[in-house]
Amino acid sequence: MSVSKHRGLSGKSHVFHLVLTLCTCGLWGLLVWLPLWIFRLVVRRKHVTRHYY
């Protein structure tokens, strides 16, 4: 059996960020969401897999 752990936002988190962006007239998207998105493009993600026997 192996267990994989993935980084990233769940579907509910994406909706929450979208609502915050709309409520703050785009400021949340420009100051938080966009820099995080760019950072994730630049920095490689590590994929961790553990094997249990």
WOGIWO-V879336 format. One record per residue. N is the residue number from 0. OMEGA is omega as a letter, one per 20 degrees, with the letter a starting at -180 (NA if undefined). NEAR is the number of other C-alpha atoms within 12 Angstrom. D_LAST is the distance of its C-alpha to the last C-alpha in whole Angstrom. Layout:
N&OMEGA&NEAR&D_LAST + N&OMEGA&NEAR&D_LAST
//
This chain:
0&r&8&6 + 1&a&10&8 + 2&r&12&11 + 3&r&13&15 + 4&a&13&17 + 5&r&12&21 + 6&r&12&24 + 7&a&15&27 + 8&r&15&29 + 9&r&11&29 + 10&r&10&32 + 11&r&11&33 + 12&r&13&34 + 13&r&15&35 + 14&r&13&38 + 15&r&17&38 + 16&r&25&39 + 17&r&22&41 + 18&r&18&43 + 19&r&20&44 + 20&r&20&45 + 21&a&15&48 + 22&a&13&49 + 23&r&15&49 + 24&r&13&51 + 25&a&17&49 + 26&r&18&48 + 27&r&20&45 + 28&a&23&44 + 29&a&19&46 + 30&a&17&45 + 31&a&18&41 + 32&a&23&40 + 33&r&18&41 + 34&r&15&40 + 35&r&18&37 + 36&r&16&37 + 37&r&15&38 + 38&r&13&36 + 39&r&16&33 + 40&a&11&34 + 41&a&10&35 + 42&a&10&32 + 43&r&10&29 + 44&r&13&26 + 45&r&12&23 + 46&a&12&20 + 47&r&12&16 + 48&r&12&13 + 49&r&11&10 + 50&r&10&7 + 51&a&8&4 + 52&NA&6&0
//
